């Protein structure tokens, strides 16, 4: 899961910072992670971001099981991110979440059917859809499914019968009735589809999906105008893809590699039968492995959730891929061997398929195969100052008296979009004197020291916010997907922070406020759709550097350790051990024998994350634990210990808080006694623990969801379930 933290801060990939470069691109694609930050450059009057390509409005009793479902599946197969409400609707009041979803959808498709106008939900949806068309410029496509458009316009015939029911129910609310009537009349004037004009139905569905793809491409083209300084790069990459099957995009971190890949992906998507955009390939390889990554990619391309790892090289899957013209994007790949392996899988793709790869490592692209590469340079001065003004003044021109100050900042950033955006957001609405002080601070740092540029936002945080940011940077480095729920596990279920005396300083609802502050300062991004937090790699590396500097200066109240030399020095002096919150050591990369006294764990009152692992399992471990391990800190939540040397684990001390237990290739014989309870434990991994003879009573761990005991040869086969309700646990085992 852990990859060695890169020391070259400008060599990391740009994944999340694109949110702050342009809202417009990310607002209309399923593969993007949405962010509604107030810093986004938005279209006039438009909501901050779109979450879906298409919103389906339909009468459930008429079309849910027939036409609406068929269209929904066709749109998904075409790679169109579509919202379909799968819940049965009750009552007259439309859910606010549906209204927001309409606002966050690029296109709304209205399926008019016989009983559409008899539903208050449908009519309120229709009104709101047309309001979004006027307010935000959204696209609306009516489909007249077995109804005559004239019946809708005049509210007569079988369609009118349903509307007459609403007229009776709402006869005392003429204003609402008039809104509904106007919406019905207006919708019939829009260009749409008549189910009676194109048969059979599957052909109609196919043509509608193609039409939506064309409209999305057109919208994408107009949105791309908001990408400052990128239009020529997009055009150049498209030209390369016209002749080359594979194009690699490389450049410094923060230059816009991912932004460009997504822009080109959006431009070309309508030309392909199947699509897949795989983000953060390096991180996913470290976390789930190559085969699992390929499996997920094939599931995405073929829209087949039943594909397993064993199907990857099957002739059946190969023949299915050969029949499709596929567009695949692989974001952030820096290993030439991995590039070669991924391309071998892609050799099965059909004629006309194209692959886009982004990498911070040009050599990885050069060594892999003979394909075209494109270098992303920094922004020229004109584009850089344009982008900076959009962030620092929310307009294209600076306020009076700020021209020279703006030029100084832009010259310092040297065309790096991320630095321009972070500084622009930091300086927004600040007085001239604050600008001057910021510039003085920048001038004290080396010209290329982007860490100090980004640190200005960090310096504006209070102590609690700074510690939360540094914790998030560490966890993201370790390959975690961080959701709000995970943060609450770390800071407590009710939003609390752990103190040295195990006294919880209550954050309460302030946890969400702290997250909001970090987001507003461009230090994190937040995906409302997946509930996950992200961080640009440059920002993450800045956080790690700050955390490391804190180790040997100032009070040792919140210590995070991951470098072998720092761990060795820290424990050699024996000071500050009580402040350790996070401890991670790659046992295969230690350069000298490391001895750790078991008694030290009794001093680590704040420890919530302990990880001893090996990125290279061929190398022996250089870690020695002196004395018998008879204690683990009570606040421990995440425990990973590869090749754990003892037969028993003193888990009873941390049983209340432990969430994840990962001990592969260990000497463990038994985990815990029958009378111990683990109310928060969700995951156990003990693969290749050859001495493990039995699992404990899992009813004492009610939240357990996954167990990996593959290779535990002495484990009895009847040791898995102790109560009927636990049969849903995902257990990976072989004997």
KOLKE-681351 format. One record per residue (C-alpha): y, x, z; residue in three letters. Coordinates in steps of 0.25 Angstrom, whole numbers, padded with zeros to 4 digits, always signed. Example, Ala and Ser with C-alpha at 12.3 -4.5 7.8 and 13.67 -1.06 7.14 Angstrom:
-0018+0049+0031Ala;-0004+0055+0029Ser;
***
This chain:
+0000+0000+0000Unk;+0009+0011+0003Unk;+0015+0021-0008Unk;+0023+0033-0004Unk;+0037+0030-0003Unk;+0045+0036-0015Unk;+0056+0046-0011Unk;+0063+0044-0025Unk;+0071+0032-0021Unk;+0076+0030-0036Unk;+0061+0030-0041Unk;+0057+0016-0035Unk;+0056+0003-0042Unk;+0067-0008-0043Unk;+0059-0020-0039Unk;+0068-0028-0030Unk;+0082-0023-0033Unk;+0082-0030-0046Unk;+0086-0043-0038Unk;+0099-0037-0036Unk;+0101-0032-0050Unk;+0100-0046-0057Unk;+0096-0059-0051Unk;+0095-0064-0065Unk;+0083-0058-0070Unk;+0074-0061-0058Unk;+0079-0075-0057Unk;+0070-0080-0069Unk;+0056-0073-0068Unk;+0044-0075-0060Unk;+0041-0060-0058Unk;+0054-0057-0051Unk;+0056-0058-0036Unk;+0067-0068-0034Unk;+0079-0064-0025Unk;+0091-0073-0022Unk;+0099-0062-0016Unk;+0114-0065-0016Unk;+0116-0052-0023Unk;+0110-0057-0036Unk;+0118-0057-0049Unk;+0116-0071-0053Unk;+0119-0080-0064Unk;+0132-0089-0061Unk;+0127-0101-0053Unk;+0113-0097-0053Unk;+0104-0097-0041Unk;+0101-0082-0036Unk;+0087-0082-0042Unk;+0076-0090-0049Unk;+0062-0090-0044Unk;+0055-0097-0055Unk;+0055-0098-0070Unk;+0052-0113-0071Unk;+0053-0125-0061Unk;+0044-0137-0065Unk;+0049-0150-0062Unk;+0038-0161-0064Unk;+0033-0174-0058Unk;+0020-0171-0051Unk;+0012-0183-0053Unk;+0015-0183-0068Unk;+0012-0168-0072Unk;+0009-0159-0060Unk;-0006-0159-0064Unk;-0004-0159-0079Unk;+0008-0154-0087Unk;+0016-0148-0076Unk;+0004-0139-0071Unk;+0001-0135-0085Unk;+0015-0131-0088Unk;+0016-0124-0074Unk;+0003-0116-0078Unk;+0008-0112-0092Unk;+0022-0107-0086Unk;+0014-0098-0076Unk;+0005-0093-0087Unk;+0018-0089-0095Unk;+0023-0081-0083Unk;+0034-0092-0080Unk;+0037-0093-0065Unk;+0036-0108-0063Unk;+0038-0117-0051Unk;+0030-0130-0050Unk;+0030-0138-0037Unk;+0015-0140-0033Unk;+0018-0149-0021Unk;+0017-0164-0022Unk;+0031-0169-0020Unk;+0034-0179-0009Unk;+0047-0187-0005Unk;+0060-0188-0012Unk;+0066-0175-0008Unk;+0065-0163-0017Unk;+0062-0150-0010Unk;+0073-0140-0009Unk;+0064-0129-0013Unk;+0061-0136-0026Unk;+0076-0137-0029Unk;+0078-0122-0026Unk;+0066-0119-0035Unk;+0073-0126-0047Unk;+0085-0118-0044Unk;+0077-0105-0045Unk;+0069-0109-0058Unk;+0074-0104-0071Unk;+0069-0116-0079Unk;+0065-0130-0074Unk;+0055-0138-0082Unk;+0056-0153-0080Unk;+0043-0160-0083Unk;+0047-0175-0086Unk;+0035-0184-0084Unk;+0034-0199-0082Unk;+0036-0199-0067Unk;+0046-0188-0066Unk;+0058-0196-0063Unk;+0051-0204-0052Unk;+0051-0192-0043Unk;+0064-0189-0035Unk;+0059-0174-0034Unk;+0058-0173-0049Unk;+0072-0179-0051Unk;+0078-0171-0041Unk;+0072-0158-0047Unk;+0077-0163-0061Unk;+0091-0164-0055Unk;+0091-0151-0049Unk;+0085-0144-0061Unk;+0096-0149-0070Unk;+0106-0145-0059Unk;+0100-0131-0060Unk;+0101-0131-0075Unk;+0116-0133-0074Unk;+0119-0124-0062Unk;+0110-0112-0065Unk;+0107-0113-0080Unk;+0092-0116-0077Unk;+0084-0121-0089Unk;+0078-0135-0089Unk;+0066-0139-0098Unk;+0062-0154-0098Unk;+0048-0157-0102Unk;+0045-0172-0105Unk;+0031-0174-0102Unk;+0026-0187-0108Unk;+0039-0193-0106Unk;+0050-0196-0116Unk;+0064-0189-0114Unk;+0071-0202-0117Unk;+0064-0209-0106Unk;+0069-0198-0096Unk;+0083-0199-0102Unk;+0084-0214-0101Unk;+0075-0215-0088Unk;+0066-0226-0095Unk;+0052-0227-0099Unk;+0040-0222-0090Unk;+0049-0211-0086Unk;+0060-0220-0082Unk;+0051-0228-0073Unk;+0049-0217-0064Unk;+0064-0215-0063Unk;+0067-0230-0060Unk;+0058-0228-0047Unk;+0068-0218-0043Unk;+0080-0226-0047Unk;+0075-0237-0037Unk;+0073-0227-0026Unk;+0086-0221-0027Unk;+0095-0233-0032Unk;+0104-0230-0020Unk;+0106-0216-0024Unk;+0113-0217-0038Unk;+0118-0203-0038Unk;+0104-0197-0037Unk;+0099-0206-0048Unk;+0110-0202-0057Unk;+0107-0188-0055Unk;+0092-0190-0059Unk;+0096-0199-0071Unk;+0106-0188-0076Unk;+0095-0177-0074Unk;+0085-0185-0082Unk;+0095-0187-0093Unk;+0100-0173-0093Unk;+0085-0167-0094Unk;+0082-0175-0106Unk;+0093-0167-0114Unk;+0086-0154-0111Unk;+0077-0147-0121Unk;+0063-0149-0116Unk;+0049-0152-0120Unk;+0042-0166-0123Unk;+0027-0166-0120Unk;+0025-0176-0132Unk;+0031-0167-0142Unk;+0021-0155-0140Unk;+0006-0157-0138Unk;-0004-0153-0132Unk;+0001-0151-0118Unk;-0003-0137-0117Unk;+0005-0133-0129Unk;+0017-0140-0123Unk;+0015-0132-0110Unk;+0014-0119-0118Unk;+0027-0122-0126Unk;+0035-0125-0113Unk;+0031-0112-0107Unk;+0035-0104-0119Unk;+0048-0111-0119Unk;+0051-0108-0104Unk;+0048-0094-0107Unk;+0058-0093-0118Unk;+0068-0100-0109Unk;+0065-0090-0098Unk;+0067-0078-0107Unk;+0080-0084-0112Unk;+0085-0085-0097Unk;+0080-0071-0094Unk;+0088-0066-0106Unk;+0101-0072-0100Unk;+0098-0068-0086Unk;+0096-0053-0090Unk;+0111-0053-0093Unk;+0112-0051-0078Unk;+0104-0038-0078Unk;+0115-0028-0077Unk;+0113-0017-0087Unk;+0099-0020-0090Unk;+0099-0028-0103Unk;+0098-0015-0112Unk;+0086-0010-0104Unk;+0079-0024-0105Unk;+0081-0023-0120Unk;+0076-0009-0121Unk;+0064-0012-0114Unk;+0061-0024-0122Unk;+0062-0016-0134Unk;+0052-0006-0129Unk;+0042-0017-0126Unk;+0043-0022-0140Unk;+0035-0010-0144Unk;+0029-0004-0132Unk;+0018-0012-0124Unk;+0022-0005-0111Unk;+0036-0001-0106Unk;+0039+0006-0093Unk;+0052+0005-0086Unk;+0056+0016-0077Unk;+0068+0020-0069Unk;+0074+0023-0056Unk;+0073+0013-0044Unk;+0083+0003-0045Unk;+0086+0005-0060Unk;+0080-0009-0064Unk;+0066-0007-0069Unk;+0060-0019-0063Unk;+0072-0027-0067Unk;+0071-0023-0082Unk;+0056-0025-0082Unk;+0058-0040-0077Unk;+0069-0042-0087Unk;+0061-0038-0098Unk;+0049-0045-0093Unk;+0058-0058-0092Unk;+0063-0056-0107Unk;+0049-0054-0113Unk;+0040-0064-0104Unk;+0041-0075-0114Unk;+0034-0066-0125Unk;+0021-0064-0117Unk;+0009-0073-0113Unk;+0008-0067-0099Unk;+0017-0060-0089Unk;+0016-0051-0076Unk;+0027-0043-0069Unk;+0020-0035-0058Unk;+0031-0029-0048Unk;+0030-0018-0039Unk;+0017-0012-0045Unk;+0017+0000-0037Unk;+0018-0008-0024Unk;+0007-0017-0028Unk;-0002-0006-0032Unk;-0001+0000-0018Unk;-0003-0013-0011Unk;-0014-0020-0019Unk;-0019-0010-0029Unk;-0021-0009-0044Unk;-0032-0019-0046Unk;-0025-0030-0038Unk;-0012-0027-0046Unk;-0019-0029-0059Unk;-0026-0041-0054Unk;-0013-0048-0050Unk;-0006-0044-0063Unk;-0018-0050-0071Unk;-0017-0063-0063Unk;-0002-0064-0066Unk;-0004-0061-0081Unk;-0016-0071-0083Unk;-0012-0081-0072Unk;-0026-0080-0066Unk;-0027-0080-0051Unk;-0042-0078-0052Unk;-0042-0064-0058Unk;-0048-0053-0048Unk;-0048-0038-0048Unk;-0062-0039-0054Unk;-0056-0046-0067Unk;-0046-0035-0070Unk;-0054-0028-0080Unk;-0063-0040-0085Unk;-0064-0043-0099Unk;-0060-0058-0096Unk;-0046-0053-0091Unk;-0044-0043-0102Unk;-0046-0054-0112Unk;-0036-0063-0106Unk;-0026-0052-0105Unk;-0028-0048-0120Unk;-0024-0062-0124Unk;-0011-0062-0117Unk;+0002-0055-0121Unk;+0007-0050-0108Unk;+0020-0044-0102Unk;+0017-0036-0089Unk;+0027-0029-0081Unk;+0023-0018-0070Unk;+0034-0015-0061Unk;+0035-0002-0053Unk;+0023+0006-0057Unk;+0025+0021-0054Unk;+0010+0027-0056Unk;+0006+0031-0070Unk;-0009+0028-0067Unk;-0006+0014-0062Unk;+0002+0012-0075Unk;-0009+0016-0083Unk;-0019+0007-0076Unk;-0010-0005-0077Unk;-0008-0002-0092Unk;-0023-0002-0094Unk;-0024-0016-0088Unk;-0013-0020-0097Unk;-0020-0015-0110Unk;-0028-0028-0109Unk;-0015-0036-0112Unk;-0013-0044-0125Unk;-0006-0039-0137Unk;+0009-0039-0136Unk;+0009-0037-0120Unk;+0019-0028-0114Unk;+0020-0021-0100Unk;+0032-0016-0093Unk;+0031-0006-0082Unk;+0042-0001-0072Unk;+0041+0012-0065Unk;+0050+0021-0057Unk;+0041+0032-0062Unk;+0043+0036-0077Unk;+0031+0045-0076Unk;+0022+0034-0073Unk;+0026+0027-0086Unk;+0025+0040-0094Unk;+0011+0044-0089Unk;+0005+0030-0091Unk;+0005+0027-0106Unk;+0013+0028-0118Unk;+0023+0017-0117Unk;+0038+0015-0117Unk;+0046+0018-0105Unk;+0060+0013-0102Unk;+0070+0020-0092Unk;+0079+0011-0084Unk;+0092+0019-0082Unk;+0103+0016-0071Unk;+0114+0006-0075Unk;+0126+0012-0082Unk;+0139+0011-0075Unk;+0144-0002-0082Unk;+0131-0009-0078Unk;+0131-0003-0064Unk;+0145-0007-0060Unk;+0142-0021-0066Unk;+0130-0023-0057Unk;+0137-0017-0045Unk;+0148-0027-0047Unk;+0139-0039-0048Unk;+0133-0035-0034Unk;+0146-0030-0027Unk;+0155-0040-0032Unk;+0146-0051-0038Unk;+0154-0050-0051Unk;+0156-0041-0063Unk;+0169-0035-0058Unk;+0172-0028-0045Unk;+0183-0034-0036Unk;+0197-0028-0036Unk;+0198-0014-0031Unk;+0183-0011-0031Unk;+0181-0005-0045Unk;+0181+0009-0041Unk;+0172+0007-0029Unk;+0162+0000-0038Unk;+0162+0011-0047Unk;+0159+0021-0036Unk;+0147+0013-0031Unk;+0142+0011-0045Unk;+0143+0026-0048Unk;+0136+0029-0035Unk;+0124+0020-0039Unk;+0122+0027-0052Unk;+0117+0015-0060Unk;+0106+0011-0050Unk;+0106-0004-0050Unk;+0100-0005-0036Unk;+0110+0003-0030Unk;+0121-0004-0037Unk;+0116-0018-0032Unk;+0114-0013-0017Unk;+0127-0007-0016Unk;+0134-0019-0024Unk;+0127-0029-0014Unk;+0132-0020-0002Unk;+0146-0019-0006Unk;+0148-0034-0010Unk;+0160-0040-0003Unk;+0163-0027+0004Unk;+0177-0022+0006Unk;+0182-0009-0001Unk;+0181-0001+0011Unk;+0167-0004+0013Unk;+0164+0000-0002Unk;+0171+0013+0001Unk;+0163+0016+0013Unk;+0150+0013+0006Unk;+0154+0022-0006Unk;+0157+0033+0004Unk;+0143+0031+0010Unk;+0137+0032-0003Unk;+0144+0044-0007Unk;+0139+0051+0005Unk;+0125+0049+0000Unk;+0118+0057-0012Unk;+0122+0050-0025Unk;+0108+0046-0029Unk;+0104+0041-0015Unk;+0101+0027-0017Unk;+0096+0026-0003Unk;+0110+0027+0003Unk;+0115+0017-0007Unk;+0105+0007-0003Unk;+0107+0010+0012Unk;+0120+0004+0012Unk;+0114-0010+0012Unk;+0105-0005+0023Unk;+0116+0000+0032Unk;+0122-0014+0032Unk;+0110-0020+0039Unk;+0109-0021+0054Unk;+0098-0014+0062Unk;+0088-0026+0061Unk;+0091-0027+0046Unk;+0089-0013+0044Unk;+0076-0012+0051Unk;+0070-0024+0044Unk;+0074-0018+0030Unk;+0067-0005+0034Unk;+0055-0012+0038Unk;+0055-0020+0025Unk;+0057-0007+0017Unk;+0045-0001+0024Unk;+0036-0013+0022Unk;+0039-0013+0007Unk;+0036+0001+0006Unk;+0022-0002+0012Unk;+0020-0012+0001Unk;+0022-0025+0009Unk;+0026-0038+0003Unk;+0037-0042+0013Unk;+0039-0057+0015Unk;+0048-0063+0026Unk;+0034-0066+0033Unk;+0031-0052+0033Unk;+0045-0049+0039Unk;+0042-0059+0050Unk;+0029-0052+0053Unk;+0036-0039+0055Unk;+0048-0045+0063Unk;+0039-0056+0070Unk;+0036-0070+0066Unk;+0049-0076+0071Unk;+0057-0064+0065Unk;+0058-0054+0076Unk;+0059-0039+0076Unk;+0049-0030+0084Unk;+0056-0021+0095Unk;+0050-0009+0102Unk;+0047-0017+0114Unk;+0040-0028+0106Unk;+0051-0037+0109Unk;+0055-0045+0097Unk;+0070-0046+0093Unk;+0071-0059+0086Unk;+0076-0060+0072Unk;+0073-0075+0071Unk;+0079-0081+0058Unk;+0086-0068+0056Unk;+0074-0061+0049Unk;+0078-0069+0037Unk;+0093-0065+0039Unk;+0089-0050+0039Unk;+0081-0052+0026Unk;+0093-0059+0020Unk;+0102-0047+0024Unk;+0093-0037+0018Unk;+0092-0045+0005Unk;+0107-0047+0004Unk;+0109-0032+0005Unk;+0099-0029-0006Unk;+0089-0022+0003Unk;+0078-0032+0000Unk;+0075-0043-0010Unk;+0068-0056-0006Unk;+0059-0065-0015Unk;+0060-0079-0011Unk;+0048-0083-0019Unk;+0038-0074-0013Unk;+0046-0072+0001Unk;+0045-0057-0001Unk;+0055-0046+0002Unk;+0057-0034-0008Unk;+0065-0021-0008Unk;+0069-0012-0019Unk;+0062+0001-0018Unk;+0075+0009-0017Unk;+0079+0000-0005Unk;+0065+0002+0001Unk;+0066+0017+0000Unk;+0079+0017+0006Unk;+0074+0009+0018Unk;+0062+0019+0020Unk;+0072+0031+0019Unk;+0081+0024+0030Unk;+0068+0021+0039Unk;+0064+0036+0037Unk;+0077+0041+0041Unk;+0077+0033+0054Unk;+0064+0039+0059Unk;+0071+0052+0063Unk;+0085+0047+0067Unk;+0090+0036+0076Unk;+0082+0027+0085Unk;+0067+0025+0082Unk;+0067+0010+0083Unk;+0061+0006+0069Unk;+0052+0017+0064Unk;+0045+0016+0050Unk;+0036+0027+0047Unk;+0028+0030+0034Unk;+0030+0044+0030Unk;+0020+0054+0035Unk;+0030+0065+0039Unk;+0039+0055+0046Unk;+0027+0049+0054Unk;+0022+0063+0058Unk;+0036+0067+0062Unk;+0038+0054+0070Unk;+0025+0055+0078Unk;+0027+0070+0080Unk;+0040+0068+0088Unk;+0034+0055+0095Unk;+0048+0048+0095Unk;+0051+0034+0090Unk;+0036+0030+0089Unk;+0039+0017+0096Unk;+0049+0013+0085Unk;+0039+0014+0074Unk;+0038+0000+0066Unk;+0031+0005+0053Unk;+0021+0016+0052Unk;+0014+0019+0038Unk;+0007+0032+0035Unk;-0001+0035+0022Unk;-0012+0043+0028Unk;-0015+0049+0014Unk;-0002+0056+0013Unk;+0000+0063+0026Unk;+0002+0078+0025Unk;-0003+0082+0038Unk;-0012+0077+0049Unk;-0005+0066+0057Unk;-0010+0062+0071Unk;-0005+0049+0077Unk;-0008+0046+0092Unk;-0014+0033+0095Unk;-0005+0031+0107Unk;+0008+0031+0097Unk;+0004+0017+0093Unk;+0007+0013+0107Unk;+0022+0017+0105Unk;+0024+0010+0092Unk;+0029-0003+0098Unk;+0036-0007+0085Unk;+0025-0004+0075Unk;+0022-0016+0066Unk;+0017-0008+0054Unk;+0006+0003+0054Unk;+0000+0008+0041Unk;-0009+0021+0040Unk;-0014+0021+0025Unk;-0019+0030+0014Unk;-0013+0029+0000Unk;-0024+0039-0005Unk;-0037+0036+0002Unk;-0043+0049-0003Unk;-0035+0057+0007Unk;-0039+0058+0021Unk;-0030+0053+0032Unk;-0022+0063+0040Unk;-0019+0053+0052Unk;-0026+0055+0065Unk;-0025+0045+0077Unk;-0026+0052+0090Unk;-0033+0045+0101Unk;-0039+0031+0100Unk;-0030+0020+0094Unk;-0030+0009+0105Unk;-0016+0002+0102Unk;-0008-0003+0090Unk;+0006-0008+0092Unk;+0008-0023+0095Unk;+0018-0026+0084Unk;+0009-0020+0073Unk;+0009-0030+0061Unk;+0003-0022+0050Unk;-0008-0012+0052Unk;-0014-0003+0041Unk;-0023+0009+0045Unk;-0032+0015+0034Unk;-0044+0022+0039Unk;-0041+0018+0053Unk;-0049+0027+0061Unk;-0053+0019+0073Unk;-0064+0008+0075Unk;-0055-0002+0082Unk;-0041-0006+0080Unk;-0032-0010+0092Unk;-0027-0022+0086Unk;-0026-0030+0098Unk;-0012-0024+0101Unk;-0006-0029+0088Unk;-0014-0042+0086Unk;-0002-0051+0087Unk;+0006-0045+0076Unk;-0004-0038+0067Unk;-0003-0044+0053Unk;-0010-0034+0044Unk;-0022-0025+0047Unk;-0026-0015+0036Unk;-0037-0004+0040Unk;-0044+0000+0027Unk;-0055+0011+0028Unk;-0054+0010+0044Unk;-0064+0013+0055Unk;-0062+0000+0061Unk;-0074-0007+0066Unk;-0068-0020+0073Unk;-0054-0025+0072Unk;-0052-0033+0084Unk;-0059-0041+0096Unk;-0062-0055+0095Unk;-0051-0059+0105Unk;-0040-0053+0098Unk;-0030-0062+0089Unk;-0022-0058+0077Unk;-0012-0069+0074Unk;-0005-0062+0063Unk;-0015-0054+0056Unk;-0016-0058+0041Unk;-0023-0046+0034Unk;-0035-0036+0038Unk;-0039-0025+0028Unk;-0051-0016+0033Unk;-0057-0012+0019Unk;-0067-0001+0020Unk;-0068-0001+0035Unk;-0082+0003+0035Unk;-0084+0002+0050Unk;-0079-0012+0052Unk;-0090-0021+0056Unk;-0083-0034+0059Unk;-0071-0042+0058Unk;-0065-0049+0070Unk;-0063-0064+0072Unk;-0053-0068+0061Unk;-0049-0081+0068Unk;-0041-0072+0077Unk;-0032-0068+0065Unk;-0028-0082+0060Unk;-0019-0077+0049Unk;-0028-0067+0043Unk;-0028-0068+0028Unk;-0035-0056+0022Unk;-0046-0046+0026Unk;-0051-0034+0018Unk;-0064-0029+0023Unk;-0069-0023+0010Unk;-0078-0011+0012Unk;-0081-0014+0027Unk;-0096-0012+0025Unk;-0100-0015+0039Unk;-0092-0028+0041Unk;-0101-0040+0043Unk;-0100-0051+0032Unk;-0099-0062+0042Unk;-0087-0057+0049Unk;-0076-0063+0041Unk;-0074-0078+0045Unk;-0074-0084+0059Unk;-0067-0097+0056Unk;-0067-0106+0044Unk;-0052-0106+0042Unk;-0053-0091+0039Unk;-0060-0092+0026Unk;-0048-0091+0018Unk;-0046-0076+0022Unk;-0046-0066+0011Unk;-0057-0056+0014Unk;-0060-0045+0005Unk;-0073-0038+0008Unk;-0085-0031+0002Unk;-0098-0026+0008Unk;
***
